Amino acid sequence: MKKVTVVIPVFNEEFSIGPLWRKLSNTANVTNQFCWRFIFVDDGSSDGSRARLDQLATLEDSVDVICLKRNFGLTQALQAGFDLANGDYVVTIPSNLEYEPGDIPKILAELADGADVCVGSRIASHKRKSSDHAFPQLVNWTISALSGLKISDCECMLRGYKTPLVTGLHLPGDLHRYLPAYLFWQGRKIVEVSVHGAPRSGGWKNKKRSVRRSTKAMLDLVLLRFTHRYSARPFYVFGGLSLMCTLGGTSSILTAIFWKSADGVSLIETPLPLLSALCFLSAILLFGLGIIAEFLLRIYRAQIGIEFYETDLPIDSQRGD
């Protein structure tokens, strides 16, 4: 039997734990071709969530509870669950009853058919105004354009992964929403299925769909894209900036010389020589930083034994006897 680990982050959801567990256990009983394990991660809740989770873990053998010392955020809560996960598949679902656990078998079916990641796309269970739906669509379109991964609901947290893909990721910040994009950049197969989403209150909508939060989300994506693209070749970044500074310094000094020869403007009467010197010094510093970054990267990878390439199977398993 395939083993499934369900990771459920919890933050101040004391009254949602009971109803959620009843739905999860019913899904596990109906879909009995899998061996189920449930990991609840208490992300520093200040209500009675921890007590309810401890009670649930005492009564149910399939339930494990991780208690974080304080509120670290959703990304770190998911990472804690990933680090404890085992088996074949990992499914993430929030504890706020926003999603139906009955949709989990659809996620698992796609993973069993060969997908590496399955992302849910919420179906509105109530009619929404076009103005309420326009901004989330714009955010989803922008994120899809930046990441290159065409999914219709970037905020949906009902997702499924093959377990080896999410163990040891060490994602910083609030990058949980871009985990499918990160794996897509690694050449993994990403699919999307429709799931049911419950209506949320106006306060939740204002909090989650604000322009400020969405702007931060897109900046996080740019950072992740930058880290993924240049983590193996940092000299390209520093070298490119060094070249730009060199061109800027050269342009400045040539312009100052042209003004001197054409109009008789003294070099000390313009800030161009000073700007040129600053650009050349910055170019030298950036060039040196690029070389140092290359050496540090190679020392780090050699120390922990990580190569610059990835394979679907370990090298040892691909060798003949």
N, C-alpha and C positions, 0 to 999 in steps of 0.2 A: 504494500500500500504506500502511496505517496504521502509524504509528511508535509503538513501545512502549518506554518506559524503565523498567527494573526497578531499584529502589533497595534495596540490601542493606547495612544497618548491621552492622559487625563489631566485636566487642570480645572479645579473647582466645578466638578460635574457630579456632585454627591447624589443628586436625585435622578441622574441619567444612567448610573451604573447598573442598577437593577433591571430596568426595562431593556437596556442594551444587552445585558448578559442573557436574558431570556430569548431574545432574538438570535443571538449568536449560538446559543446552545441548541435552539430549534434548527438552525441552519446546519449545524454539525450533525445532528441526529438524522436529518433528512438526507444529507449528502454523506453517507457513511462509507464511501469508497476511499476516503482520505483519513489519515491519522492526524487529529487536530491538537494544536497547542496554542494557548492564548497568553500573551504577555501584555499586561497592563503597566504602563509607565506613568507614575504619579509625578508630574512636573512641578513639584513644590506647591501643591494645593494648600489653601488656607482654611478650607471648610472641612467637612467630615469625609472627604473622598478617600483618604488613606485608610481610615477605620473600616469603611465599607469594602475596600479592596482587600485588606487583610482578612476580613471575615470571609470574603468570597474565595480567597486562596486557601483558607482552611477547609472550606467545604468541598472544593472542586480540585481534583488532582491535576486536571489539565490546565490550571490557571497558575501563572507565575506573576509576581508583582515586583517591579523595580521602583524604588523611591529615591528621587533625586533630592539633594540637600536644599535646593532652592529652585525658583523658576528660571530655567535655562532657555526656554523657548521650544517651539515645536520641532525644529531641526535636531536639536540635541536630544530631545525625548525620543524621536524616531531612531536616532543613531544608537541610543542605549538599548532600544529594543532589537535593532539589527545585530548588535554585538552579541546578544544572548540567543539570537535565533539559530535554528538548525533545521535540517530536513531539506526538502526540495523547493518549496515555494514560500514566499513571505508576502502577506497581504497587510496593508495598512488601512485603518478605518478610524476616524475620530470618535470620541465618546459622547458627542453632543447630540446624538440621534439625528444628525443631518442626512445620513445615508442609511439605506436599508441593507442589513446583513444578508438578506435573501439574494442580493446581487453578487455576492462573493463567488458562488459556483460559476457564474458567467466569466468572471475574471480567471478562475482556475482552468476553465475549459480552453481559453485562449492560450494560456501558458502551456497546457498539455499538448496543444496543437503545434507548438514550436515557437511561440512568441517568447522573447526574453523579458519584455515588460508589457503589461496591460494597463492602460489608463482609462479610468471611468470618465464619462461625459454625462452630466446631469440632465435629466428630463424635468422640466418645470411642471410641478404638480398643480400649479395654479397660474392663472393668466397674469402676465406682467405688462406694464406699460412699455411702449417702445422706447421711451426716454430712459427708463430704468435698465433696459437691456442693452442700450447702445454703448454706454461706456465700458462695461465688461467685455463686450465684443471687440471694442477698439483695443483694449488691453491684451486680450487673447491674440488678436491679429498682430499686434506689435511684437509680442513675445515670440510668436511663431515665426515672424519674419527675421528676428534677430537670431533665433536658435536654429532655424532651418527645419524644425520639426513641426509638421502640420497637425496640430491637435486643437479641438474646438473648446476645450475647457481646461485651461492651465491651472486653475485653482482647485480642481477636484482632488480630494485626498484619498478617495477609494481607489487603490492601485494594487497591482500584484507584480512581484519580481521573482526571478529565479534567485535562490538564496545566495549563491556565490557572488552575485553581482553587487550586493549591498553590504556585505561584511567587510569591515576594515576600510570604509570610505573616508571617515574623518572629515565630513563636510562642515565648514565653518559657517557662522552667521545664520541667515535665514534662507538657505539655498535648497530647502527640501522640495519646493515646488518645481525646481529645475532638474531634479534627479533623472527624469526620463530624457531630458535634453542632453544631460551629461553622458548618459549611457548611449544615446543615439549618436553622439560624436565619436564614441568608441566602436561604432559599427554594429550595435545591437539592434535587434528587430523590435520595433515598438508598434503596438496595435491599440485601438481605442474601441470601447464598447459603451453602449448607453446604459446608464444607471439612473435610479430614481433619487431625486434630491428633495428634501423637505423645505417648505418655505421658512425663511428666517425673519426675525423681527427687524424693524427699521433701524434700531440701534446697531444690530450686527451688520446690516447692510452699510450703514454710514462708516462703521469702523473698518470693514473689510474692503469696501469699494472706494475709499477715499482716493483723491488724486495723489495725495502725499504718499500713501502706502503703495499705490501702484507705481509711482515714480521710483521709490526705493526698490521695488521688486525688479524693475527693468534695469536699474543700476547693478543690482546683484547679478543679473544675468550677464551683463557686460563684463563684470569682474570674473565670473566663472568662465566665460568664453575666453577672456584674456589669459587666465591661469591655465586653462586646458591647452590653448594653442601654443603658448610660449614657455610652459614649464620645462620643456625638454630643450629649449634653445633660447635662454634669456639674453644671449649676446645679440640676437637679432633686434631686440627692443632697445637695449642700451646703444648698440652700434648704429641703429637707425636714428636715434635722438642725437647721437654724436655727429653723425653726418649732417643732420639738419642744422645743428649749431655751427658746424664748420661752414656750411653754405651761407648761413646768416652772417657770420663774421666776415667772410670773404666779400659778400655783397655790401656790407657796411663800409669796409675800408676802401673798396673800389668806388663807392659812391662819394666818399669823402675826398678821394684823390681827384675824381672827376670835377667836383665842385671847386677844388683848389685850382685845377688847371683851366677850367672854363670861366669861372666867375671870380677867381682870386680869393675865395673864402678860406681863411686860415683853418688848419686842422683843429686848433684849440677852440675855435668858435662854434663847433658843432659837437654834439655828443656821440657822433658816429665812431670815432676812434675808441672811445671808452666802451661803447656797445660792442665793437668788434673784438676788443680784448676780452670782454666778459664772455662772448660767445666761444672764442677759442679756448679759454680756460674751462668752460663748461664742457666743451667737446672732449678735452683731454680727460676730465674727471669721469664723464660718462663712458668713455672708451675703457678706462681702467676698471670701472665698476662692472662693465660687461665681462671683462676677462675674469675678474674675481668671482662673479656669479657663475660662470661656466665651470671654474675649478671647484667651487663649493658644491654645485649640483652633482658633478661627477664623484666627488668624495662621498657625498651623502648617499648616492645610489649604490656605490661600491660597498659602503658600510652596511646598508640594510639589504643588499642583494637584490635590488630591483633593476631590471633591464629597461631599455627604451622601447621595446616591442612587447606585444601581447599576443598570446595564442589561445585558442579555444580550449586546449587540453594542456596539462603540464608537460614539460619537455620529456621528463622521465617516462611518461605513459606513451609517448610517441616513438620511443626508441625500440628497436627490436631486441630480442633476447641475445 
